[in-house]
Amino acid sequence: MLLASYLSLVAAAASGPAASDVAKEAKPVQVEFDAPTGCSGADAFFSSLRSRTDMVRQADGSEPHTTLQVRLTRTRGRVLGELRVVDDRGGTDTRKMQGATCDDVVQALSLTAALAMDPSALLSAPATAPVPGATSGTETSATPLVPTPPGKRDRSEAALSKTVDDASGSRSASDAARFEVGTSALGTALLTSSTTPGIAVSSRWTLAGHGVLLPTLGLAIAYLRNDAVQSPGPVQVSLTEVVATGCPLRFSASMVTLQPCALVAAGWFTASGRQAMHNYEVGHLWLSAGGTLRVAAALGHGLSLELEGGAVAPLFKRRFYSTTQKNIVGETSSISPVISIGLSYGF
């Protein structure tokens, strides 16, 4: 009886560590990292992840593994981070964070990844853990890992996300200031009988502010003519104008920004007949005003894709006639829709 008990204890002692090792076997992961120049890299992200949990290891490439896709972008004086967790069966989970610096966001995303892989991961990295941005491949830490109860996971992620946002908000308001240059293709209807395409180059300055109150002032030079891509009909027109815009508010969600804007424009408008025996060209001062809604999507590295639409109204209505005033061959639109698409680069 005593021998049987002794043998059972020996068997339990022998099998216990092995079972524990199986239960705690580290999960293979592969890190894919995309970030602007000067930000942390994949090694720093994995070091921060490894300092929070010992339940992960780098995949050898041939085994089933979880892929951690990390993408950082700089926009509007902030750093936006996205973590996509792709498991070995193709399932995905995406989380997004924003903060003042690359290191802040890398820390937040590494905690999110750690909790996704191990609910008992550390909430904060050990004091001796590698700092994001370091190139050292060391993965060990002198501070033992202390498990965190699984029930704190959601609260932990929310708390860290708030910390990152607070850190961004504590920076100087001047960080929100931004200068942009851009170019766009645009279209409008100068005459009621035809559309008028054109091109524009622009510059904008976003002033310092808080929340949605981030005013943007812009200045653009545009050139339009109605015979650029189609027959102009009886009247060919062109317009060279300077456009001033003011956008008092900015609404941002992830990497998309909305801005309502008001504009005024001044330029020189020319028209010439195309179906008369004697063609004459006339020129007039052009003044107009209106409003648009600008939608910008950040592409990374300071680039943004912009779509803008609205309406403008000329202050003076013009009519063009041939031979007699009753034979009207063209007239300017009372209200002209305007739409543009282009790219901008922010400094």
Backbone hydrogen bonds in HBPLUS format (Angstrom, degrees):
<---DONOR---> <-ACCEPTOR-->    atom                        ^
c    i                          cat <-CA-CA->   ^        H-A-AA   ^      H-
h    n   atom  resd res      DA  || num        DHA   H-A  angle D-A-AA Bond
n    s   type  num  typ     dist DA aas  dist angle  dist       angle   num
A0005-SER N   A0001-MET O   3.06 MM   4  6.31 158.3  2.10 145.5 151.2     1
A0006-TYR N   A0002-LEU O   2.93 MM   4  6.11 155.1  1.99 144.3 151.6     2
A0007-LEU N   A0003-LEU O   2.84 MM   4  6.10 162.2  1.87 151.4 155.9     3
A0008-SER N   A0004-ALA O   2.95 MM   4  6.16 154.4  2.02 145.7 152.6     4
A0009-LEU N   A0005-SER O   3.00 MM   4  6.26 150.7  2.09 145.2 152.8     5
A0010-VAL N   A0006-TYR O   2.96 MM   4  6.28 156.0  2.01 150.0 156.7     6
A0011-ALA N   A0007-LEU O   2.89 MM   4  6.12 157.0  1.94 147.2 153.7     7
A0012-ALA N   A0008-SER O   2.94 MM   4  6.13 155.0  2.00 142.9 149.7     8
A0013-ALA N   A0009-LEU O   2.87 MM   4  6.09 156.2  1.93 146.2 153.0     9
A0014-ALA N   A0010-VAL O   2.88 MM   4  6.10 148.3  1.98 144.7 153.6    10
A0015-SER N   A0011-ALA O   2.90 MM   4  6.07 156.0  1.95 148.6 154.8    11
A0016-GLY N   A0012-ALA O   2.80 MM   4  5.64 145.1  1.92 145.3 153.8    12
A0019-ALA N   A0015-SER O   2.90 MM   4  6.08 161.9  1.94 156.7 162.0    13
A0020-SER N   A0016-GLY O   2.90 MM   4  6.10 157.8  1.95 152.9 160.0    14
A0021-ASP N   A0017-PRO O   2.74 MM   4  5.97 153.9  1.81 148.4 155.5    15
A0022-VAL N   A0018-ALA O   2.93 MM   4  6.22 152.9  2.00 147.5 154.4    16
A0023-ALA N   A0019-ALA O   2.93 MM   4  6.19 160.3  1.97 147.8 153.2    17
A0024-LYS N   A0020-SER O   2.88 MM   4  6.07 142.4  2.02 143.5 154.2    18
A0025-GLU N   A0022-VAL O   3.26 MM   3  5.08 164.5  2.29 105.7 105.5    19
A0027-LYS N   A0055-MET O   2.71 MM  28  5.91 171.1  1.72 131.3 128.7    20
A0057-ARG N   A0027-LYS O   2.98 MM  30  5.98 146.1  2.09 146.2 141.5    21
A0066-THR N   A0028-PRO O   3.11 MM  38  6.45 167.7  2.12 149.0 148.8    22
A0029-VAL N   A0057-ARG O   2.81 MM  28  6.09 147.6  1.91 160.1 171.1    23
A0059-ALA N   A0029-VAL O   2.84 MM  30  5.09 156.6  1.89 138.1 136.8    24
A0030-GLN N   A0066-THR O   2.88 MM  36  6.32 148.3  1.98 153.3 159.7    25
A0068-LEU N   A0030-GLN O   2.81 MM  38  6.08 165.3  1.83 158.0 162.7    26
A0032-GLU N   A0068-LEU O   2.88 MM  36  6.07 168.5  1.90 146.2 148.8    27
A0070-VAL N   A0032-GLU O   2.72 MM  38  6.05 170.6  1.73 173.5 175.7    28
A0034-ASP N   A0070-VAL O   2.86 MM  36  6.20 146.6  1.98 147.7 158.8    29
A0072-LEU N   A0034-ASP O   2.80 MM  38  6.25 158.1  1.85 159.2 166.7    30
A0039-CYS N   A0036-PRO O   3.19 MM   3  5.88 160.1  2.24 139.9 140.7    31
A0045-PHE N   A0041-GLY O   3.08 MM   4  6.38 157.5  2.13 150.7 157.3    32
A0046-PHE N   A0042-ALA O   2.93 MM   4  6.16 165.8  1.95 153.0 156.5    33
A0047-SER N   A0043-ASP O   2.90 MM   4  6.07 155.1  1.97 146.3 153.7    34
A0048-SER N   A0044-ALA O   3.00 MM   4  6.19 156.7  2.05 146.1 151.6    35
A0049-LEU N   A0045-PHE O   2.90 MM   4  6.16 157.0  1.96 149.0 156.1    36
A0050-ARG N   A0046-PHE O   2.73 MM   4  5.90 161.7  1.77 152.0 157.0    37
A0051-SER N   A0047-SER O   2.96 MM   4  6.10 137.1  2.15 138.0 148.9    38
A0052-ARG N   A0049-LEU O   3.10 MM   3  5.47 151.2  2.19 106.2 114.9    39
A0122-LEU N   A0052-ARG O   2.95 MM  70  4.72 171.1  1.96 134.1 137.0    40
A0067-THR N   A0086-VAL O   2.76 MM  19  5.04 162.5  1.79 155.5 155.4    41
A0086-VAL N   A0067-THR O   2.89 MM  19  5.04 173.8  1.89 156.2 158.4    42
A0069-GLN N   A0084-ARG O   2.90 MM  15  5.00 171.3  1.91 154.8 152.4    43
A0084-ARG N   A0069-GLN O   2.86 MM  15  5.00 160.1  1.90 144.6 151.3    44
A0071-ARG N   A0082-GLU O   2.97 MM  11  5.24 154.6  2.04 150.3 156.8    45
A0082-GLU N   A0071-ARG O   2.89 MM  11  5.24 150.1  1.98 148.4 157.8    46
A0073-THR N   A0080-LEU O   2.89 MM   7  5.25 151.7  1.97 150.3 158.6    47
A0080-LEU N   A0073-THR O   2.77 MM   7  5.25 163.0  1.80 161.8 165.5    48
A0075-THR N   A0078-ARG O   2.93 MM   3  5.43 160.8  1.96 149.2 155.7    49
A0078-ARG N   A0075-THR O   2.93 MM   3  5.43 157.5  1.99 118.3 125.5    50
A0079-VAL N   A0099-GLY O   2.93 MM  20  5.39 166.7  1.94 162.8 162.5    51
A0099-GLY N   A0079-VAL O   2.96 MM  20  5.39 153.9  2.03 149.3 157.8    52
A0081-GLY N   A0097-MET O   2.78 MM  16  5.08 175.4  1.78 155.4 153.8    53
A0097-MET N   A0081-GLY O   2.87 MM  16  5.08 160.2  1.91 142.8 148.5    54
A0083-LEU N   A0095-ARG O   2.77 MM  12  5.18 169.9  1.78 159.8 163.0    55
A0095-ARG N   A0083-LEU O   2.80 MM  12  5.18 159.7  1.84 152.2 159.3    56
A0085-VAL N   A0093-ASP O   2.79 MM   8  5.12 172.2  1.79 154.1 154.6    57
A0093-ASP N   A0085-VAL O   2.94 MM   8  5.12 131.6  2.18 133.0 146.8    58
A0087-ASP N   A0091-GLY O   2.89 MM   4  5.39 154.0  1.96 153.2 159.4    59
A0090-GLY N   A0087-ASP O   3.03 MM   3  5.40 167.2  2.05 116.8 119.7    60
A0105-VAL N   A0101-THR O   3.28 MM   4  6.59 163.2  2.31 148.4 151.8    61
A0106-VAL N   A0102-CYS O   2.84 MM   4  6.07 160.2  1.88 156.7 163.1    62
A0107-GLN N   A0103-ASP O   2.97 MM   4  6.09 160.4  2.00 147.6 152.3    63
A0108-ALA N   A0104-ASP O   3.07 MM   4  6.35 158.4  2.12 145.2 151.2    64
A0109-LEU N   A0105-VAL O   2.84 MM   4  6.06 164.3  1.86 155.5 159.4    65
A0110-SER N   A0106-VAL O   2.84 MM   4  5.92 152.5  1.91 147.0 154.8    66
A0111-LEU N   A0107-GLN O   3.08 MM   4  6.29 153.4  2.15 146.0 152.2    67
A0112-THR N   A0108-ALA O   3.05 MM   4  6.32 157.1  2.10 144.7 151.3    68
A0113-ALA N   A0109-LEU O   2.88 MM   4  6.10 158.8  1.92 148.0 153.4    69
A0114-ALA N   A0110-SER O   2.86 MM   4  6.00 154.5  1.92 141.6 149.4    70
A0115-LEU N   A0111-LEU O   2.93 MM   4  6.13 163.2  1.96 154.1 157.3    71
A0116-ALA N   A0112-THR O   3.02 MM   4  6.19 143.0  2.16 139.4 149.9    72
A0117-MET N   A0113-ALA O   3.02 MM   4  6.28 144.0  2.15 146.0 154.8    73
A0118-ASP N   A0114-ALA O   2.71 MM   4  5.77 146.3  1.82 148.5 159.6    74
A0121-ALA N   A0118-ASP O   2.97 MM   3  5.48 144.6  2.10 132.3 129.6    75
A0148-THR N   A0120-SER O   3.03 MM  28  4.46 152.3  2.11 102.5 111.1    76
A0129-ALA N   A0126-PRO O   2.96 MM   3  5.16 164.7  1.99 113.2 116.7    77
A0134-ALA N   A0131-VAL O   3.00 MM   3  5.83 160.4  2.03 152.1 155.0    78
A0152-LYS N   A0149-PRO O   3.04 MM   3  5.83 168.5  2.05 125.8 129.5    79
A0153-ARG N   A0150-PRO O   3.09 MM   3  5.60 166.6  2.11 123.1 124.4    80
A0156-SER N   A0152-LYS O   2.77 MM   4  5.80 145.8  1.88 150.7 161.1    81
A0156-SER N   A0153-ARG O   3.04 MM   3  5.06 118.3  2.44  94.7 110.5    82
A0157-GLU N   A0153-ARG O   3.01 MM   4  6.36 162.3  2.05 160.7 163.4    83
A0158-ALA N   A0154-ASP O   3.04 MM   4  6.24 166.3  2.06 150.8 154.9    84
A0159-ALA N   A0155-ARG O   2.86 MM   4  5.95 153.6  1.93 142.1 149.8    85
A0160-LEU N   A0156-SER O   2.95 MM   4  6.18 160.8  1.98 152.3 156.8    86
A0161-SER N   A0157-GLU O   2.89 MM   4  6.07 163.1  1.92 151.5 156.7    87
A0162-LYS N   A0158-ALA O   2.99 MM   4  6.16 157.4  2.04 145.8 151.5    88
A0163-THR N   A0159-ALA O   2.96 MM   4  6.20 149.0  2.06 140.4 149.5    89
A0164-VAL N   A0160-LEU O   2.91 MM   4  6.23 158.0  1.96 155.0 159.7    90
A0165-ASP N   A0161-SER O   3.01 MM   4  6.29 163.6  2.04 149.7 153.9    91
A0166-ASP N   A0162-LYS O   2.78 MM   4  5.97 159.6  1.82 150.7 156.8    92
A0167-ALA N   A0163-THR O   2.90 MM   4  6.10 152.1  1.98 145.9 153.5    93
A0168-SER N   A0164-VAL O   3.06 MM   4  6.38 151.1  2.15 145.4 152.9    94
A0169-GLY N   A0165-ASP O   2.88 MM   4  6.17 156.8  1.93 150.1 156.9    95
A0170-SER N   A0166-ASP O   2.96 MM   4  6.12 133.2  2.18 143.2 154.6    96
A0171-ARG N   A0168-SER O   3.21 MM   3  5.62 159.9  2.25 109.5 115.5    97
A0175-ASP N   A0172-SER O   2.99 MM   3  5.81 168.9  2.01 123.0 126.4    98
A0176-ALA N   A0173-ALA O   3.11 MM   3  5.80 160.4  2.15 117.6 122.5    99
A0177-ALA N   A0174-SER O   3.08 MM   3  5.40 153.7  2.15 107.4 115.2   100
A0178-ARG N   A0206-THR O   3.06 MM  28  4.95 150.1  2.16 130.3 137.1   101
A0206-THR N   A0178-ARG O   2.71 MM  28  4.95 173.6  1.72 158.4 160.4   102
A0347-PHE N   A0179-PHE O   2.81 MM 168  5.48 160.9  1.85 164.0 170.7   103
A0180-GLU N   A0204-ARG O   2.88 MM  24  5.10 162.8  1.91 147.8 150.6   104
A0204-ARG N   A0180-GLU O   2.85 MM  24  5.10 155.3  1.91 143.8 147.4   105
A0181-VAL N   A0345-TYR O   3.06 MM 164  5.50 153.3  2.13 144.9 150.8   106
A0345-TYR N   A0181-VAL O   2.78 MM 164  5.50 157.1  1.83 161.7 169.5   107
A0182-GLY N   A0202-SER O   2.99 MM  20  5.20 154.6  2.05 140.5 139.5   108
A0202-SER N   A0182-GLY O   2.92 MM  20  5.20 164.4  1.94 143.2 144.3   109
A0183-THR N   A0343-LEU O   3.05 MM 160  5.83 152.4  2.13 162.1 170.6   110
A0343-LEU N   A0183-THR O   3.07 MM 160  5.83 143.1  2.21 166.8 173.9   111
A0184-SER N   A0200-ALA O   3.00 MM  16  5.40 153.6  2.07 151.1 154.2   112
A0200-ALA N   A0184-SER O   3.01 MM  16  5.40 146.8  2.12 154.3 155.2   113
A0185-ALA N   A0341-ILE O   2.95 MM 156  5.63 162.5  1.98 160.2 155.8   114
A0341-ILE N   A0185-ALA O   2.98 MM 156  5.63 154.5  2.04 158.0 166.0   115
A0186-LEU N   A0198-GLY O   2.95 MM  12  5.23 172.9  1.95 137.7 138.3   116
A0198-GLY N   A0186-LEU O   2.84 MM  12  5.23 139.7  2.01 152.8 147.4   117
A0187-GLY N   A0339-ILE O   2.91 MM 152  5.57 148.5  2.01 160.8 169.7   118
A0339-ILE N   A0187-GLY O   3.09 MM 152  5.57 156.5  2.14 155.2 162.2   119
A0188-THR N   A0196-THR O   2.97 MM   8  5.23 152.1  2.05 132.1 140.9   120
A0196-THR N   A0188-THR O   2.66 MM   8  5.23 165.4  1.69 156.5 153.7   121
A0333-SER N   A0190-LEU O   3.04 MM 143  5.86 149.1  2.14 129.2 134.9   122
A0192-THR N   A0331-GLU O   3.07 MM 139  6.25 156.3  2.13 176.9 174.3   123
A0225-ARG N   A0197-PRO O   3.21 MM  28  6.23 153.4  2.28 174.9 176.8   124
A0199-ILE N   A0223-TYR O   3.07 MM  24  5.71 149.5  2.17 153.0 157.6   125
A0223-TYR N   A0199-ILE O   3.00 MM  24  5.71 160.4  2.04 163.4 169.0   126
A0201-VAL N   A0221-ILE O   3.12 MM  20  5.64 155.5  2.19 150.9 156.2   127
A0221-ILE N   A0201-VAL O   2.98 MM  20  5.64 156.7  2.03 161.4 168.5   128
A0203-SER N   A0219-LEU O   2.95 MM  16  5.56 147.5  2.06 149.6 159.9   129
A0219-LEU N   A0203-SER O   2.93 MM  16  5.56 158.6  1.97 162.6 168.6   130
A0205-TRP N   A0217-LEU O   2.81 MM  12  5.37 158.3  1.86 156.5 164.0   131
A0217-LEU N   A0205-TRP O   2.98 MM  12  5.37 164.1  2.01 147.0 147.3   132
A0207-LEU N   A0215-PRO O   2.83 MM   8  5.58 157.1  1.88 165.5 173.1   133
A0213-LEU N   A0210-HIS O   3.03 MM   3  5.49 139.9  2.19 143.8 140.4   134
A0214-LEU N   A0212-VAL O   2.99 MM   2  5.74 126.3  2.29 108.5  92.9   135
A0250-ARG N   A0212-VAL O   2.79 MM  38  4.86 148.0  1.89 137.0 146.5   136
A0216-THR N   A0247-CYS O   2.83 MM  31  4.98 149.5  1.92 133.0 143.3   137
A0247-CYS N   A0216-THR O   2.82 MM  31  4.98 164.6  1.84 153.8 157.9   138
A0218-GLY N   A0245-THR O   2.97 MM  27  4.91 164.3  2.00 138.9 138.6   139
A0245-THR N   A0218-GLY O   3.01 MM  27  4.91 163.7  2.04 127.2 131.5   140
A0220-ALA N   A0243-VAL O   2.86 MM  23  5.07 151.8  1.94 145.8 154.2   141
A0243-VAL N   A0220-ALA O   2.83 MM  23  5.07 164.8  1.85 144.7 150.0   142
A0222-ALA N   A0241-GLU O   2.98 MM  19  5.49 167.1  2.00 156.8 161.1   143
A0241-GLU N   A0222-ALA O   3.06 MM  19  5.49 163.6  2.09 150.8 155.9   144
A0224-LEU N   A0239-LEU O   2.90 MM  15  5.17 160.5  1.94 149.8 156.3   145
A0239-LEU N   A0224-LEU O   2.76 MM  15  5.17 155.0  1.82 149.9 152.7   146
A0226-ASN N   A0237-VAL O   3.17 MM  11  5.92 152.8  2.25 152.5 159.2   147
A0274-ARG N   A0234-PRO O   2.83 MM  40  4.93 145.1  1.95 139.1 138.2   148
A0236-GLN N   A0272-SER O   2.88 MM  36  5.34 171.0  1.88 163.7 163.8   149
A0272-SER N   A0236-GLN O   2.89 MM  36  5.34 146.5  2.00 147.3 158.0   150
A0238-SER N   A0270-THR O   3.04 MM  32  5.44 150.8  2.13 145.0 149.0   151
A0270-THR N   A0238-SER O   3.01 MM  32  5.44 166.9  2.02 153.9 158.0   152
A0240-THR N   A0268-TRP O   3.22 MM  28  5.54 163.0  2.25 145.8 149.7   153
A0268-TRP N   A0240-THR O   2.88 MM  28  5.54 149.8  1.97 154.9 160.5   154
A0242-VAL N   A0266-ALA O   2.83 MM  24  5.55 165.8  1.85 155.9 155.9   155
A0266-ALA N   A0242-VAL O   3.08 MM  24  5.55 155.8  2.14 148.9 155.6   156
A0244-ALA N   A0264-VAL O   2.92 MM  20  5.53 166.0  1.94 171.8 173.7   157
A0264-VAL N   A0244-ALA O   3.03 MM  20  5.53 153.1  2.11 153.6 162.1   158
A0246-GLY N   A0262-ALA O   2.92 MM  16  5.40 154.6  1.99 154.9 160.4   159
A0262-ALA N   A0246-GLY O   2.95 MM  16  5.40 164.1  1.98 149.0 151.8   160
A0251-PHE N   A0258-LEU O   2.90 MM   7  5.06 169.5  1.91 153.9 157.1   161
A0258-LEU N   A0251-PHE O   2.75 MM   7  5.06 160.7  1.78 149.8 156.7   162
A0253-ALA N   A0256-VAL O   2.90 MM   3  5.40 162.4  1.93 162.7 167.9   163
A0256-VAL N   A0253-ALA O   3.00 MM   3  5.40 168.2  2.02 133.5 136.8   164
A0298-ALA N   A0255-MET O   2.89 MM  43  5.33 168.5  1.91 160.7 163.8   165
A0257-THR N   A0296-ALA O   2.82 MM  39  5.12 157.9  1.87 150.7 157.6   166
A0296-ALA N   A0257-THR O   2.88 MM  39  5.12 163.5  1.91 149.7 155.3   167
A0259-GLN N   A0294-ARG O   2.88 MM  35  5.05 148.4  1.98 147.0 153.4   168
A0294-ARG N   A0259-GLN O   2.83 MM  35  5.05 176.7  1.83 150.5 150.6   169
A0261-CYS N   A0292-THR O   2.86 MM  31  5.26 170.3  1.87 158.2 156.4   170
A0292-THR N   A0261-CYS O   2.93 MM  31  5.26 157.1  1.98 139.8 146.4   171
A0263-LEU N   A0290-GLY O   2.98 MM  27  5.44 161.3  2.01 144.1 141.6   172
A0290-GLY N   A0263-LEU O   3.04 MM  27  5.44 153.8  2.11 148.5 147.6   173
A0265-ALA N   A0288-SER O   2.90 MM  23  5.22 159.2  1.94 148.2 147.1   174
A0288-SER N   A0265-ALA O   3.05 MM  23  5.22 155.2  2.12 142.3 143.7   175
A0267-GLY N   A0286-TRP O   2.86 MM  19  4.95 148.2  1.96 140.7 145.6   176
A0286-TRP N   A0267-GLY O   2.84 MM  19  4.95 161.1  1.87 141.9 137.6   177
A0269-PHE N   A0284-HIS O   2.82 MM  15  5.17 173.8  1.82 166.8 166.0   178
A0284-HIS N   A0269-PHE O   2.74 MM  15  5.17 155.1  1.80 152.4 161.1   179
A0271-ALA N   A0282-VAL O   2.90 MM  11  5.44 152.9  1.97 154.2 161.1   180
A0282-VAL N   A0271-ALA O   2.84 MM  11  5.44 160.2  1.87 159.3 165.2   181
A0315-LEU N   A0287-LEU O   2.76 MM  28  5.57 168.0  1.78 146.4 147.6   182
A0289-ALA N   A0313-ALA O   3.13 MM  24  5.62 153.7  2.20 140.2 145.3   183
A0313-ALA N   A0289-ALA O   2.83 MM  24  5.62 160.3  1.86 155.3 159.2   184
A0291-GLY N   A0311-ALA O   3.08 MM  20  5.91 149.7  2.17 165.8 170.3   185
A0311-ALA N   A0291-GLY O   3.07 MM  20  5.91 153.0  2.15 167.0 172.6   186
A0293-LEU N   A0309-GLY O   2.84 MM  16  5.59 151.4  1.93 150.7 157.4   187
A0309-GLY N   A0293-LEU O   3.22 MM  16  5.59 157.0  2.28 140.1 144.7   188
A0295-VAL N   A0307-LEU O   2.82 MM  12  5.26 163.8  1.85 157.7 163.3   189
A0307-LEU N   A0295-VAL O   2.87 MM  12  5.26 161.3  1.90 154.6 160.9   190
A0297-ALA N   A0305-LEU O   2.84 MM   8  5.22 160.2  1.87 150.3 156.9   191
A0305-LEU N   A0297-ALA O   2.91 MM   8  5.22 161.0  1.95 151.1 150.1   192
A0299-LEU N   A0303-LEU O   2.84 MM   4  5.37 170.9  1.85 143.3 144.9   193
A0303-LEU N   A0300-GLY O   3.13 MM   3  5.57 164.4  2.15 120.1 120.8   194
A0346-GLY N   A0302-GLY O   2.92 MM  44  5.04 161.4  1.95 137.2 142.3   195
A0304-SER N   A0344-SER O   2.98 MM  40  5.32 145.3  2.10 150.1 153.0   196
A0344-SER N   A0304-SER O   3.02 MM  40  5.32 153.8  2.09 147.7 154.3   197
A0306-GLU N   A0342-GLY O   2.89 MM  36  5.36 176.2  1.90 155.3 155.3   198
A0342-GLY N   A0306-GLU O   3.01 MM  36  5.36 155.6  2.07 148.2 153.7   199
A0308-GLU N   A0340-SER O   2.95 MM  32  5.21 166.7  1.96 150.3 151.9   200
A0340-SER N   A0308-GLU O   2.83 MM  32  5.21 150.5  1.92 151.4 156.1   201
A0310-GLY N   A0338-VAL O   2.92 MM  28  5.41 146.3  2.04 159.1 162.7   202
A0338-VAL N   A0310-GLY O   2.98 MM  28  5.41 160.7  2.02 133.7 132.7   203
A0312-VAL N   A0336-SER O   2.89 MM  24  5.32 157.9  1.94 147.9 154.2   204
A0336-SER N   A0312-VAL O   2.74 MM  24  5.32 167.6  1.75 169.6 170.4   205
A0332-THR N   A0318-ARG O   2.91 MM  14  5.45 156.8  1.96 152.1 159.2   206
A0320-PHE N   A0330-GLY O   2.71 MM  10  5.15 159.8  1.75 169.1 163.9   207
A0329-VAL N   A0320-PHE O   2.74 MM   9  5.77 150.8  1.82 142.7 153.0   208
A0330-GLY N   A0320-PHE O   3.24 MM  10  5.15 139.6  2.41 148.1 142.3   209
A0322-SER N   A0327-ASN O   2.92 MM   5  5.62 155.1  1.98 154.2 157.1   210
A0324-THR N   A0322-SER O   2.67 MM   2  5.63 140.3  1.83 111.7  98.0   211
A0327-ASN N   A0324-THR O   3.04 MM   3  5.48 150.3  2.13 110.2 118.7   212
